[in-house]
Amino acid sequence: MAEAIAAFSLAANIVQFIDFGSNFASNVCKIYWSGRDGAGEIPDLRKITDDLQEVLKGLQLPAGNDGEIPGSERGIRQLAEQCQHVATELLNSLNKVSLPDKARKRDALKAAFKIIWKEEEIKSLQVRLEGFRHQLTLHLLASLRFASDQSRKSLDQQEMVLHQLGAVNEGTRKLEGMVNQVTTSTEGIGASVLDFITSNIKFLERTSERRNWQKDFIAAIYRDGENNVDREISAPSISEHREKSLQSAFVARLRYPGMEDREWRIADAYENTFQWIFEDHDLQEKRWSNFKEWLESDLQLYWITGKAGSGKSTLMKFICHEDASTNPPNPLDATIDLQPGCRDTSMKYNRQSRCEKYLRKWAADSRLITATFFFWNSGIDLQMSQKGLLLSLLFQILRQCPELIPFASPSRWEALCLFNDDPREWTEQELHQMLRFATDKLTNDMKLCLFVDGLDEFDGRHDDLICLFKDLIASPNVKVCVSSRPWVLFEDAFKHRPSLMLQNLTYPDIKHYATTNFQRDPSFAQLRSRESKYADQLVENIVSKACGVFLWVHLVVASLLAGMGYGDRVSDLQRRLDLLPPDLEKLYEKILQSLDPFYLEHAAQLFKLVQESRDPLPLLLLSFADEESPEFALNRPIQTISRDEMFLRADTMRRRLNSRCKGLLEVGSASTEFGDGEDTVQYLHRTVKDYIESADVQQRLGFAMKTSFDPHLRLCAGNLTHLKVINNIVNFLADGTFWTRVQRCLYSASRIQPMNRAFIVPLLDELDRSGSSLAKSISRHWGRWLSLETGRNEFINSLLEAGQWVPSHPLLSEGVIQYRFGSNFLSLVVRYGVVEYVEAKVNQGCLVQQVRNRIWPLLLDATYADSRWQIECHDAVPCLDMIACLLNKGADPNYLVPYRVGSVWVQILESILEDFDVTLKPPWAAIARLMIEHGAEVNKSVIDLLIMKRYNLPPRDWDSVGPFGTGWRELQLFRELSSIRRATARSWIPWLPWAQERIGS
C-alpha cells in the first residue's frame, strides 16, 4: 500500500505540472497574439521561473526497483520522467529570455517569446500536455481500481490509503473526515484521491480543475466499458450504508417527470366490470385465450386488442392495480419511502395487485418482479417513445432488484462508487443494453412480468417495439402482456400468441354501466316506473349500438342523461339515440356541430392551446393563457397565488371547458407520487386527438378563429404568469417546476407569429426580471438543500443575491457544465432560438459575461456544441436563423474560447464529427457554409488541433493516412470544408455587401 500512496503523491505533482504547463501555454499565447494597443497584462517572468523550479523538484522520483512496482504505478513513474524532460525544456527556454527594462518590457518579451516559442511549438506543448493528462488518467484509474478491488478486503485498504494521504497532505488540506467517509457514507475513494492530487493547484483554480479531472476519469471509465462490453464486473467495495444511498441515486436518475401520469389519468374500471378477466368459463376458449391460465403458465406473451375506445387501457390498469376491496387504503401509503429494494412499482402502494396471486403460481418460489408502462400519444415525448418505456421499466425493475445495477450498467455504477457522480445523459441504445443485461442476469430465483399498454400510441417504428418484446421473452424468466389496436403489423406479430378481442367480451359490462347510470338518475327512475318496457329496451339499444366501444357508451349515456333535464320521454330519448352515429368519429362531428355558435370561436382557441402545448397543459396555466391580452402577464405582480384565486380560476376553466368543448377536453389529475400533482387539460381520448387534429377539422376551427389569435403568444404570456405565481418558492431552485415553466415560456416565445413579435422583448425582459426577483428572495434558503463545498455554495448564493438566476440551474450550480455554457439569460434565449430578442439585445461581437467575469461567445450556445447542457431545447438541432443573426452581429467563429482548447469553430467541428461519416449531414452543411462565409478558418492547423484533441497526437503529414485510419474522419471533414470554402470563394454572396454599396452610391 505504500507504493499506492507514493504513486498518488507523485500523481499530485504531475497534475501540478500539467496545470502549470497549461497556464504557461496560455500566457505565451496571450503574449504571442496580444495586440499593439498595450492591452493585457504581461506575466511575471521571474515568478513563472521560480514556480517551475519548484514543480520540477516535485517530479523527482523516489528510489525504488521498478520491477517490484505494480504496472499502473510504474506507468506514473515513467510519466513523471517525461514531465521532467518537458519541464527542463521549459526552464531552459525561460532562462534564454532576459528581462528588459520596464519601458520596453512588452515589446521585448513578445519578440523574445516569438523567437523561442513558435506557434507550432505552442501547439506541440499543448498536445504533449494533453497526452500526459490522458495517460495519467488511465494510470490513476488503474491504481484506484487496484486500491478498491473487491478481492482485497478493500474497505480496510481504502481506510489505510486515506489515513496515509491525510498524513502526507497534512498542513495543506484538511482531510480529517476522509477516513470516516469510507465506512459511513458520502465520498468515494476516487473523490478523496481527486481532492489530494489537485491540492497543489492554486486555490482559485482548484475547484474547476478538480471537476475537469473527475470528468476525465469518468470519461475513461465509460470508454473502457464501451470498448470491453464483456469485461468481468468488478465494482468497488463500499459500505452497506453507502451502497444503499448510491442505489437510490442511480434509480432516481432513471425516472422522469410525468412517468406515471398516463397510468394515473386512466379512469378506474367501473364498479363490477372486467371481473371476467380472472374467471373461468367453460366455453370461453373459443372466443379468447384464458388470461388467468396465461398468468399461471410458462407461456410468455399475451396480446389484448380491440377497437379504439373499447377500454383496453382501463382493462390493463384494472389488471395491474390492487383490488381496493381486498386491499384497504393504508394512511401510511402516502409517505412510502421510495428506496431501492422495496417492492413498490406502478402496481401501487406495496399492496397486492389483482394479477399477482396468479403470477405467483408461475413464479413459484422465485422472486416476482413486475413493471408497467402506458404509452400516451397526447403526453410528453418520453411518454410515447421507446426511451421513455425503457427508463420506466428499468426504474421499476432496479428499484425492486438494486443488486442488478452493477450488471445492468457497470460503468455508471463504478463512476458512482468512485466519484459519487454520474453526469452522462441516458441514451436509448444504452438503456436498451441495460435492460438486456438486467434480464440476462435473471436467474431461476427471479421472474419478471411486464405490462405495456397502448403500443399503437408509440411514436416510432412499431417493428422496433415488437423486436424489443421478442428479445425480452427470449429469456424463460420473462413474461410480457401488451395491448394495442388490431393493426395489421401487430396481428402478424402476435397472431399465434394467447390473445383476446375486447369489444367481443364487454357486452355485459356495457349493459351494467348503462343500466346503473340510468337507474341512479332520479328522473329516469320515474320514467322507468311508468314505461319500464321501453326503458329496458332503450338500454338494450344503447348496448347493441355501442358494438363494444365503452367510450361511445360513456358519451351517449351522458348525452341522454342531459336530456332528462328537459323532461324528455323515453321515446324522445330513443329518437335522440337514433340520431347519434355509432361511429366515434361521426359522434365527435355531431358534438362539434352542436356547439353554441357564440362559443365556437372560444372552443377553437381552447383546442388550439391544448394542441400547441408541448406537454399536458396545467389547468391553472390554461386559465392564464385564456386571458386575452399579454399585458395581463406583464402587469401581474410576482407573488404566490392565493388558494381562493386558484380555486376560482380552476372552477371557471372547468365550466368553460364543459360549455365550450362538450366533454372533448377534460381535466385530469396527475400523479402526486413524485410531482406537484397539478390538474391538467387533455383530450378525452386518443381518438378525440386524432379527430380534432385532422386537416379538415383544423381548417374549420381555423375559420372560426380570428386571424389575430396567436396560441404561442398566449402560451408565452400564460407561462410567464404561471412562473410569477409559483407557490413553491423555497425550493424552486431544486424543483424542476421552476425550470419547466421557464422552458415552456421560451419555447412559446420562439414560435410567436410575426405580427405579434413586438411583444417578445417586453415578455422576455419580464421573464428575466421575474427570475432575478425570485432568485433574490430565495438566496437565504440556498444552503438548505445544495450539498456542495462551502466555497462553491457561498459563490452561488452571492450570485442569487445579485439576481443572477440562470447559474442556479442544477447542472450549472453543481458544476457539471461550469465554464461550458454562457450562464446568463441571453445564452438561455439563444439556446431556444428566439431571434428577435437576441437581435434587439446582443452587443457587437456577441460576447457575454459569464460567472466569475469570464467572457463567453453566444455563437457556441447557438450551435449546442457542448452536449452536457441537456436543457430541453425546442429543437434537437441548432437554429440556422439564430446562427445567421449572431454572425451578422459580428460573432467571430475563430474566437478562442476561454478555458477551452481551440476556437468556437473548433468546438463546432467537434460536434459535427460526432455524427460525421463521409459527407456533412443537415443542418451541419448549412452551418459550416455560414461559418466559412463569415471567416471560419479551414486550414491544416485546425485539423491538427481536432486530431490532437481527439487522439492526443502531435501535428504531422496527414495526407498519408489511409481509409479508416487514425484521423481519417477528420481529414474527410477537412476535404468537405475545403470544398465548401472553394464554392464560397466563387460565389457572388461574399460580394453582395460591396455590390449593394456600389449601387447605392
RAUR-V361655 format. One record per pair of residues at least 4 apart in sequence whose ideal C-beta (glycine too) atoms are under 7 Angstrom apart, sorted by sequence separation. I is the first residue (numbers start at 1). GAP is how many residues later the second one is. If there is no record, write none. Layout:
<<I:GAP> <I:GAP>>
This chain:
<<1:4> <2:4> <3:4> <4:4> <5:4> <6:4> <7:4> <8:4> <10:4> <11:4> <12:4> <13:4> <14:4> <15:4> <16:4> <17:4> <18:4> <19:4> <20:4> <21:4> <22:4> <23:4> <24:4> <25:4> <26:4> <27:4> <28:4> <29:4> <30:4> <35:4> <44:4> <45:4> <46:4> <47:4> <48:4> <49:4> <50:4> <51:4> <52:4> <53:4> <55:4> <69:4> <70:4> <71:4> <72:4> <73:4> <74:4> <75:4> <76:4> <77:4> <78:4> <79:4> <80:4> <81:4> <82:4> <83:4> <84:4> <85:4> <86:4> <87:4> <88:4> <89:4> <90:4> <91:4> <92:4> <100:4> <101:4> <104:4> <105:4> <106:4> <107:4> <108:4> <109:4> <110:4> <111:4> <112:4> <113:4> <117:4> <119:4> <120:4> <121:4> <122:4> <123:4> <124:4> <125:4> <126:4> <127:4> <128:4> <129:4> <130:4> <131:4> <132:4> <133:4> <134:4> <135:4> <136:4> <137:4> <138:4> <139:4> <140:4> <141:4> <142:4> <143:4> <144:4> <145:4> <150:4> <153:4> <154:4> <155:4> <156:4> <157:4> <158:4> <159:4> <160:4> <161:4> <162:4> <163:4> <164:4> <165:4> <166:4> <169:4> <177:4> <180:4> <181:4> <187:4> <189:4> <190:4> <191:4> <192:4> <193:4> <194:4> <195:4> <201:4> <202:4> <205:4> <206:4> <207:4> <208:4> <209:4> <210:4> <211:4> <212:4> <213:4> <214:4> <215:4> <216:4> <217:4> <218:4> <219:4> <220:4> <221:4> <222:4> <223:4> <224:4> <238:4> <239:4> <240:4> <241:4> <242:4> <243:4> <244:4> <245:4> <246:4> <247:4> <248:4> <249:4> <255:4> <260:4> <261:4> <262:4> <269:4> <275:4> <284:4> <290:4> <291:4> <292:4> <293:4> <306:4> <311:4> <312:4> <313:4> <314:4> <315:4> <316:4> <317:4> <323:4> <329:4> <338:4> <352:4> <355:4> <356:4> <359:4> <379:4> <381:4> <386:4> <387:4> <388:4> <389:4> <390:4> <391:4> <392:4> <393:4> <394:4> <395:4> <396:4> <397:4> <398:4> <404:4> <405:4> <406:4> <409:4> <410:4> <411:4> <412:4> <413:4> <414:4> <415:4> <416:4> <426:4> <427:4> <428:4> <429:4> <430:4> <431:4> <432:4> <433:4> <434:4> <435:4> <436:4> <437:4> <442:4> <458:4> <460:4> <462:4> <463:4> <464:4> <465:4> <466:4> <467:4> <468:4> <469:4> <486:4> <487:4> <488:4> <489:4> <490:4> <491:4> <502:4> <506:4> <507:4> <508:4> <509:4> <510:4> <511:4> <512:4> <513:4> <514:4> <515:4> <516:4> <521:4> <522:4> <523:4> <524:4> <525:4> <526:4> <527:4> <528:4> <531:4> <532:4> <533:4> <534:4> <536:4> <537:4> <538:4> <539:4> <540:4> <541:4> <542:4> <549:4> <550:4> <551:4> <552:4> <553:4> <554:4> <555:4> <556:4> <557:4> <558:4> <564:4> <568:4> <570:4> <571:4> <572:4> <573:4> <574:4> <575:4> <576:4> <583:4> <584:4> <585:4> <586:4> <587:4> <588:4> <589:4> <590:4> <595:4> <599:4> <600:4> <601:4> <602:4> <603:4> <604:4> <605:4> <606:4> <607:4> <608:4> <609:4> <613:4> <617:4> <618:4> <619:4> <620:4> <621:4> <622:4> <630:4> <631:4> <632:4> <641:4> <642:4> <643:4> <644:4> <645:4> <646:4> <647:4> <648:4> <649:4> <650:4> <651:4> <652:4> <653:4> <654:4> <655:4> <656:4> <657:4> <661:4> <671:4> <684:4> <686:4> <687:4> <688:4> <689:4> <690:4> <694:4> <695:4> <696:4> <697:4> <698:4> <699:4> <700:4> <701:4> <705:4> <710:4> <711:4> <712:4> <713:4> <714:4> <715:4> <716:4> <717:4> <718:4> <719:4> <720:4> <721:4> <728:4> <731:4> <736:4> <737:4> <738:4> <739:4> <740:4> <741:4> <742:4> <743:4> <744:4> <745:4> <746:4> <752:4> <759:4> <760:4> <761:4> <762:4> <763:4> <764:4> <765:4> <766:4> <767:4> <768:4> <769:4> <770:4> <771:4> <772:4> <773:4> <774:4> <775:4> <778:4> <782:4> <788:4> <789:4> <790:4> <791:4> <792:4> <793:4> <794:4> <795:4> <796:4> <797:4> <798:4> <809:4> <810:4> <817:4> <823:4> <825:4> <826:4> <827:4> <828:4> <834:4> <835:4> <836:4> <837:4> <838:4> <842:4> <849:4> <850:4> <858:4> <859:4> <875:4> <879:4> <880:4> <881:4> <882:4> <883:4> <884:4> <885:4> <887:4> <902:4> <904:4> <905:4> <906:4> <907:4> <908:4> <909:4> <912:4> <920:4> <921:4> <922:4> <923:4> <924:4> <925:4> <926:4> <927:4> <928:4> <929:4> <930:4> <932:4> <938:4> <940:4> <941:4> <942:4> <943:4> <944:4> <945:4> <946:4> <947:4> <948:4> <961:4> <964:4> <967:4> <968:4> <969:4> <970:4> <971:4> <972:4> <973:4> <974:4> <975:4> <976:4> <977:4> <978:4> <979:4> <980:4> <981:4> <982:4> <983:4> <988:4> <991:4> <992:4> <993:4> <994:4> <995:4> <996:4> <997:4> <34:5> <43:5> <64:5> <69:5> <100:5> <117:5> <149:5> <152:5> <181:5> <187:5> <201:5> <238:5> <269:5> <285:5> <289:5> <294:5> <322:5> <352:5> <363:5> <379:5> <382:5> <383:5> <416:5> <426:5> <473:5> <486:5> <494:5> <500:5> <563:5> <568:5> <581:5> <595:5> <617:5> <627:5> <641:5> <670:5> <672:5> <683:5> <692:5> <693:5> <752:5> <788:5> <799:5> <800:5> <807:5> <808:5> <811:5> <812:5> <822:5> <829:5> <850:5> <860:5> <878:5> <886:5> <897:5> <902:5> <920:5> <931:5> <937:5> <948:5> <961:5> <963:5> <34:6> <148:6> <169:6> <181:6> <284:6> <306:6> <338:6> <344:6> <347:6> <382:6> <398:6> <415:6> <416:6> <442:6> <472:6> <484:6> <518:6> <519:6> <546:6> <581:6> <671:6> <683:6> <691:6> <726:6> <732:6> <807:6> <811:6> <812:6> <821:6> <849:6> <850:6> <897:6> <915:6> <932:6> <947:6> <948:6> <961:6> <984:6> <182:7> <343:7> <376:7> <377:7> <398:7> <406:7> <415:7> <455:7> <458:7> <473:7> <528:7> <546:7> <580:7> <610:7> <670:7> <728:7> <752:7> <786:7> <896:7> <897:7> <900:7> <961:7> <66:8> <69:8> <100:8> <198:8> <201:8> <294:8> <304:8> <336:8> <342:8> <360:8> <375:8> <376:8> <405:8> <472:8> <527:8> <595:8> <609:8> <657:8> <669:8> <670:8> <752:8> <799:8> <800:8> <829:8> <830:8> <847:8> <848:8> <895:8> <912:8> <920:8> <166:9> <178:9> <359:9> <375:9> <382:9> <439:9> <563:9> <581:9> <683:9> <728:9> <812:9> <829:9> <847:9> <894:9> <895:9> <958:9> <30:10> <147:10> <148:10> <165:10> <166:10> <398:10> <412:10> <455:10> <563:10> <580:10> <657:10> <669:10> <670:10> <783:10> <847:10> <848:10> <893:10> <897:10> <961:10> <66:11> <147:11> <181:11> <198:11> <291:11> <304:11> <469:11> <542:11> <668:11> <726:11> <749:11> <782:11> <796:11> <812:11> <846:11> <893:11> <894:11> <944:11> <166:12> <198:12> <304:12> <667:12> <668:12> <726:12> <796:12> <826:12> <846:12> <893:12> <912:12> <336:13> <469:13> <560:13> <563:13> <609:13> <654:13> <846:13> <958:13> <147:14> <178:14> <277:14> <278:14> <336:14> <542:14> <667:14> <668:14> <749:14> <782:14> <783:14> <864:14> <97:15> <198:15> <749:15> <782:15> <826:15> <863:15> <943:15> <951:15> <27:16> <61:16> <97:16> <162:16> <163:16> <194:16> <333:16> <373:16> <560:16> <609:16> <665:16> <666:16> <807:16> <826:16> <842:16> <862:16> <951:16> <162:17> <560:17> <796:17> <806:17> <862:17> <665:18> <666:18> <723:18> <779:18> <782:18> <806:18> <61:19> <97:19> <194:19> <330:19> <373:19> <664:19> <665:19> <722:19> <723:19> <806:19> <61:20> <96:20> <159:20> <162:20> <194:20> <373:20> <664:20> <862:20> <863:20> <947:20> <59:21> <518:21> <556:21> <663:21> <779:21> <827:21> <862:21> <173:22> <371:22> <719:22> <723:22> <745:22> <778:22> <779:22> <806:22> <826:22> <93:23> <159:23> <347:23> <792:23> <908:23> <947:23> <24:24> <59:24> <93:24> <158:24> <159:24> <327:24> <515:24> <556:24> <657:24> <664:24> <776:24> <824:24> <862:24> <946:24> <59:25> <322:25> <327:25> <345:25> <347:25> <371:25> <409:25> <514:25> <719:25> <720:25> <775:25> <776:25> <824:25> <173:26> <320:26> <321:26> <322:26> <345:26> <346:26> <371:26> <408:26> <463:26> <620:26> <623:26> <719:26> <788:26> <822:26> <905:26> <155:27> <165:27> <169:27> <172:27> <190:27> <320:27> <321:27> <322:27> <345:27> <455:27> <462:27> <466:27> <776:27> <786:27> <823:27> <859:27> <943:27> <56:28> <59:28> <155:28> <161:28> <369:28> <452:28> <456:28> <511:28> <514:28> <664:28> <775:28> <822:28> <823:28> <830:28> <858:28> <943:28> <322:29> <408:29> <448:29> <454:29> <455:29> <456:29> <514:29> <620:29> <623:29> <650:29> <716:29> <719:29> <742:29> <775:29> <162:30> <169:30> <322:30> <407:30> <408:30> <447:30> <448:30> <449:30> <450:30> <451:30> <452:30> <453:30> <454:30> <620:30> <623:30> <775:30> <831:30> <20:31> <56:31> <158:31> <165:31> <322:31> <323:31> <369:31> <407:31> <446:31> <456:31> <619:31> <622:31> <772:31> <774:31> <827:31> <830:31> <905:31> <943:31> <20:32> <55:32> <321:32> <322:32> <369:32> <511:32> <538:32> <552:32> <555:32> <716:32> <826:32> <830:32> <859:32> <905:32> <320:33> <321:33> <439:33> <442:33> <510:33> <541:33> <551:33> <715:33> <716:33> <772:33> <775:33> <858:33> <404:34> <407:34> <619:34> <771:34> <822:34> <827:34> <857:34> <859:34> <20:35> <52:35> <56:35> <319:35> <320:35> <391:35> <436:35> <442:35> <455:35> <535:35> <538:35> <542:35> <547:35> <549:35> <552:35> <318:36> <319:36> <439:36> <442:36> <507:36> <510:36> <534:36> <538:36> <541:36> <712:36> <716:36> <822:36> <906:36> <910:36> <394:37> <404:37> <534:37> <545:37> <860:37> <909:37> <17:38> <52:38> <53:38> <277:38> <390:38> <857:38> <893:38> <16:39> <52:39> <439:39> <514:39> <531:39> <538:39> <712:39> <713:39> <822:39> <906:39> <938:39> <391:40> <394:40> <510:40> <513:40> <517:40> <521:40> <524:40> <712:40> <821:40> <831:40> <846:40> <857:40> <906:40> <938:40> <148:41> <274:41> <387:41> <390:41> <394:41> <397:41> <507:41> <523:41> <712:41> <832:41> <833:41> <893:41> <894:41> <16:42> <17:42> <52:42> <86:42> <147:42> <277:42> <386:42> <390:42> <393:42> <506:42> <710:42> <732:42> <831:42> <832:42> <833:42> <865:42> <893:42> <894:42> <510:43> <514:43> <521:43> <527:43> <710:43> <713:43> <720:43> <846:43> <855:43> <865:43> <880:43> <887:43> <893:43> <894:43> <902:43> <938:43> <274:44> <387:44> <394:44> <503:44> <504:44> <506:44> <517:44> <807:44> <838:44> <846:44> <854:44> <860:44> <883:44> <13:45> <49:45> <144:45> <269:45> <390:45> <401:45> <503:45> <729:45> <733:45> <821:45> <844:45> <845:45> <846:45> <859:45> <863:45> <865:45> <878:45> <932:45> <13:46> <48:46> <144:46> <502:46> <503:46> <710:46> <713:46> <717:46> <720:46> <724:46> <732:46> <820:46> <833:46> <835:46> <839:46> <844:46> <845:46> <865:46> <877:46> <880:46> <884:46> <266:47> <267:47> <716:47> <720:47> <723:47> <835:47> <838:47> <842:47> <845:47> <857:47> <860:47> <864:47> <880:47> <883:47> <887:47> <902:47> <266:48> <619:48> <729:48> <730:48> <820:48> <821:48> <833:48> <863:48> <901:48> <932:48> <45:49> <83:49> <144:49> <269:49> <729:49> <733:49> <817:49> <820:49> <833:49> <878:49> <928:49> <932:49> <82:50> <346:50> <835:50> <266:51> <345:51> <397:51> <606:51> <730:51> <734:51> <817:51> <929:51> <933:51> <45:52> <320:52> <799:52> <816:52> <817:52> <830:52> <928:52> <932:52> <46:53> <79:53> <916:53> <45:54> <263:54> <606:54> <731:54> <918:54> <184:55> <345:55> <606:55> <610:55> <929:55> <6:56> <79:56> <183:56> <185:56> <913:56> <920:56> <933:56> <79:57> <184:57> <185:57> <343:57> <393:57> <603:57> <768:57> <913:57> <916:57> <919:57> <933:57> <340:58> <602:58> <603:58> <620:58> <811:58> <340:59> <606:59> <622:59> <79:60> <185:60> <295:60> <599:60> <618:60> <619:60> <913:60> <313:61> <341:61> <599:61> <619:61> <676:61> <912:61> <296:62> <340:62> <618:62> <619:62> <42:63> <76:63> <295:63> <389:63> <617:63> <42:64> <75:64> <295:64> <298:64> <616:64> <617:64> <863:64> <909:64> <11:65> <14:65> <21:65> <296:65> <297:65> <764:65> <3:66> <7:66> <10:66> <14:66> <17:66> <24:66> <292:66> <296:66> <616:66> <3:67> <10:67> <42:67> <72:67> <295:67> <595:67> <38:68> <594:68> <4:69> <7:69> <14:69> <3:70> <10:70> <17:70> <72:70> <73:70> <739:70> <764:70> <72:71> <591:71> <610:71> <384:73> <591:73> <764:73> <72:74> <384:74> <385:74> <386:74> <760:74> <384:75> <385:75> <733:75> <34:76> <70:76> <141:76> <278:76> <588:76> <734:76> <760:76> <761:76> <369:77> <760:77> <31:78> <366:78> <367:78> <369:78> <375:78> <376:78> <386:78> <31:79> <137:79> <141:79> <366:79> <367:79> <368:79> <369:79> <370:79> <371:79> <372:79> <373:79> <374:79> <375:79> <386:79> <757:79> <761:79> <137:80> <141:80> <366:80> <374:80> <375:80> <377:80> <819:80> <32:81> <366:81> <376:81> <31:82> <32:82> <138:82> <154:82> <155:82> <375:82> <377:82> <611:82> <746:82> <750:82> <133:83> <137:83> <154:83> <263:83> <375:83> <630:83> <746:83> <750:83> <150:84> <155:84> <363:84> <633:84> <641:84> <750:84> <28:85> <149:85> <150:85> <362:85> <607:85> <632:85> <636:85> <640:85> <747:85> <749:85> <260:86> <638:86> <639:86> <641:86> <746:86> <32:87> <150:87> <630:87> <633:87> <640:87> <148:88> <633:88> <636:88> <746:88> <28:89> <148:89> <251:89> <625:89> <632:89> <640:89> <32:90> <359:90> <625:90> <248:91> <248:92> <29:93> <247:93> <625:93> <28:94> <607:94> <624:94> <244:95> <244:96> <25:97> <604:97> <621:97> <624:97> <621:98> <624:98> <612:99> <25:100> <588:100> <604:100> <605:100> <612:100> <25:101> <604:101> <621:101> <609:102> <613:102> <620:102> <584:103> <588:103> <601:103> <608:103> <612:103> <21:104> <600:104> <601:104> <605:104> <558:105> <609:105> <585:106> <609:106> <22:107> <21:108> <266:108> <555:108> <263:109> <18:111> <263:111> <262:112> <18:114> <262:114> <18:115> <262:117> <14:118> <261:118> <258:121> <262:121> <14:122> <258:122> <750:124> <11:125> <258:125> <256:126> <747:127> <634:128> <743:128> <11:129> <630:129> <743:129> <614:130> <633:130> <320:131> <319:132> <634:132> <638:132> <259:133> <614:133> <630:133> <551:134> <256:135> <316:135> <638:135> <7:136> <638:136> <254:137> <316:137> <4:139> <254:140> <255:140> <313:140> <254:141> <312:141> <313:141> <4:143> <251:144> <251:147> <251:148> <251:151> <247:155> <250:155> <1:156> <5:156> <4:157> <8:157> <247:158> <1:159> <5:159> <9:159> <1:160> <5:160> <250:162> <5:163> <250:163> <250:166> <249:167> <316:167> <301:168> <253:169> <246:170> <235:171> <246:171> <312:171> <301:172> <233:173> <300:173> <233:174> <235:175> <233:177> <304:177> <308:177> <235:178> <236:178> <300:178> <305:178> <235:179> <238:179> <300:179> <301:179> <302:179> <303:179> <304:179> <305:179> <300:180> <305:180> <236:181> <305:181> <15:182> <19:182> <235:182> <236:182> <15:183> <12:184> <16:184> <8:185> <12:185> <15:185> <16:185> <225:185> <305:185> <11:186> <15:186> <225:186> <12:187> <13:187> <315:187> <8:188> <12:188> <8:189> <222:189> <19:190> <221:190> <312:190> <303:191> <311:191> <310:192> <221:193> <301:193> <310:193> <221:194> <303:194> <305:194> <302:195> <306:195> <311:195> <301:196> <302:196> <303:196> <304:196> <305:196> <306:196> <307:196> <310:196> <218:197> <302:197> <305:197> <306:197> <304:198> <299:199> <218:201> <217:202> <222:202> <218:203> <294:204> <214:205> <218:205> <214:207> <289:209> <291:209> <289:210> <289:211> <288:212> <288:213> <287:217> <288:217> <190:228> <191:228> <188:229> <189:229> <190:229> <191:229> <276:229> <457:229> <188:230> <188:231> <188:232> <187:233> <186:234> <274:235> <380:235> <273:236> <379:236> <379:237> <310:238> <273:239> <310:239> <311:239> <272:240> <273:240> <309:240> <310:240> <307:241> <309:241> <307:242> <309:242> <270:243> <309:243> <144:274> <309:275> <308:276> <378:304> <378:305> <378:308> <377:309> <378:311> <377:312> <309:376> <308:378> <309:378> <308:379> <423:393> <265:403> <264:405> <264:406> <264:407> <261:409> <261:410> <260:411> <260:413> <257:418> <255:419> <423:445> <425:445> <257:479> <207:585> <211:604> <211:607> <208:610> <208:611> <126:775> <130:818> <134:818> <123:821> <127:821> <131:821> <123:822> <130:822> <127:825> <127:827> <124:830> <123:832> <120:835>>
